[in-house]
Amino acid sequence: MADKIDLRKTLDAYRARQGEFRIVDLEPARYLMVDGHGDPNTSPAFAEAIETLYPVAYALKFASKQELERDYVVPPLEGLWSADDMASFTTARDKSAWNWTLVIRTPDWIDAGLVDAAIGKAAAKNPPRLAELRWELLDEGRAVQTLHVGSFDDEGPVLERMHDAFIPQHGLRMTGRHHEVYLSDFRRVPPERRRTILRQPVEAA
């Protein structure tokens, strides 16, 4: 069997530095996805989405290892975020207004048959929102991203600089959904040590 693959070490999508905004061109990729709405700190649906994604992601990993002899590290949890007023992410920070989709990336060799089998295997653990889970292609194209170290509540000024300064200064405008990649497990890592990639898809203005 080949060495275990860690997408965080091989893909540009997972590379970012604190204090640096970088323009990246991302390849389309497929993700396990669960949608929701509201404050992630208080919404039961947010925790239920996490409890649904991980059993399927790990069942898929083990199926790939056993059936394809291709083992990999399960990629980090990610979140796609949107709101009617984008100021709710920067200045207002009105979390009750947020729409979100929690996602976990799947390697490009995974097919629909493996995903269906993994969902069937995970069903034995009764994930709370399994019926709502889907496997979908995400094509963000060009994006701006940076690394944020610290509490989620401290992201506002970083996003404000990204949205209101860096993006327009480079002849770009925002498109698509705000994207976060949780390099740290926020259920276990204290807020001041969390490492999160902040990404915003863009296009020419």
N, C-alpha and C positions, 0 to 999 in steps of 0.2 A: 504494500500500500504506500502511496506517495505521502510526503509530509503533510501535516495538517495546515490548511490554508487560513490565514488571518487577513480578511479583506481590509482591515484597518491599516495594515502595513503595506498593502499593494495598490490601493486605489487613491487617486488624488482627492476624491470626495471626502476623505477622512483626514486630510492634511490642512492644518491651520495654525497660525501663531497669534498669541495674545498681542494686541496693539497694532496688528497689521490687517488691513482690508485687502483681499486678493480676489481678482476676477478669475473664475474657473469655468471650464467648459465640460459639462457632465454628460456621460453616456446614459441613455435610457436604462432603467433597471426595474426589476419586479420586486414588489414588497407584499408582505402580509399586512393587512390594514383593518383597523376598527375605528369607526367614527364616533364623535360625541360633541357635547356642548357644555360650556360653563366653566366655573373656577376649578382648576385641577386639584386644588387643595381641599375642596369640600365636595366635589361631585363624586358620588359613588360610581358613576359610569366610568370615570377615569381609571380608578383602581381595577374595576372589572375588565376594562380593555387590556390592561397589563396582564391580568390573571388569565386572559384568553390567548394573548399572543404568544407568551413564552412556552406553554405546553406544545403548541403546534410547531413553533420554531425548533424546539429541541427534538420533537418527533421527526421532523424533516431532516435535521442534521444526522440523526442516527440512521435514518433510512438511506441517506446518501452514502454514509460510511459502509453500511452493510450491503446494499444492493449495487452501488456504483464504485465502491472502494475509493471514495473521495471524501475525506474528512475535512471539516472546517470549524473554525471558531464561530459560534453564533454572533452575528454582528450586533452592535449596540442598538438599544431602543432609540427611535427617532420620533419627532412630532412635527406635523404640518399644522400651521395655525393661521386663522384668518378672522376678520371682524369687519363689520360694516364701516367702522371708523378705525383706521390704522393707528390713530393716536392712542388707542386703548393699549397698545404695546409699548409706547414710548413715554408719553407724559402722563396720561390719565391712569394707565395700568388697571383698567376696569376688567378684571378677569372674568366676571360674570358674563361679559359680552363675547367671549372668545369661542370660536368653533375650532375643533381640533380633530386630527386623525393621527392616531398612534400607529407606527409602522415598524417593521423589522425587515431588513433587506434579505433577499435570498440570492445565492450565487447564480451565475448565468447558465449553469448546466442543469439546474433544477427544472423539471417539467410538471405539467398539470397533473399527471398521474401520481407522481410522488407527493404533490401537495394534497391531493384528495385522500391518499392513503394516510398521510400524517394527520389530517383533520379527523379521519375516522379513528385513528389510534388515540389522539388527544381527547376524543369524546368520552372515553372511559373515566377521565378525571373531572368531567362535568364543568368545563370552563363556562363562566356565566353568560358570555356573549358570543358563543361559537357560531350561532346561526347568522350573526351579522358580519363575521369575518369574511374577507375577500382577498384574492391574490390578484394584484393589478400592476400594470406598467406605469411608472412615473418617469416622465420625460421633462426635466427642468431646463435642459440646455445650458445657456450661460447664466452664471450666478456670481454674487459677491459673498464672500464668507470670511469669518474671523473666529478666533478662539476667545471665549469668555471664561475667566476663572473667577468663581465666586457664586454668590446667591443668585437665583433666578430673578429676585426682586431688584437686583442691581444691573440688570440687562438694559434698562430703559435708556440711559445716556449713550451706551454703545450703539444701540439700534438707531437712536436719533442721529448720531454722527454718520452712520451708514446710510440711512434713508435720506437725510436732508443735506448732507455735505458730499460724501464720497460718490454716491451714485449719480446725482446730477452733475457734479464736477467732471465726471468721466463720460458725459454725453449719454447717459443711460436713464431708464425709468423702470420702476418696479413692475413686475408682472408675476402672476402665480402667488403661492402662499409662503409666508414666513416659515422657515424650516430650521429645526433644532436637532442636533445630534448629541445624544447624552453619552459622552465618553466615560463619565462616572455614573455609577448606580446611585441615583438620588435617594433611593430608599435606605442606603447604608452610609453614604459619604456625607459628612457635615457640609452645610451650605458654603462656607468659605473656601472649601477645597474642591468644589465641583468644577469639572471641565466640560464645557459645552460649546460645540461649534454652532455659530449663528450664521444662517445662510438666507439670502434673498435672491430669488430668480429675477433676472433683468433682461431688457432688450434695448435696442437703440432708441433714443428719444426722438 
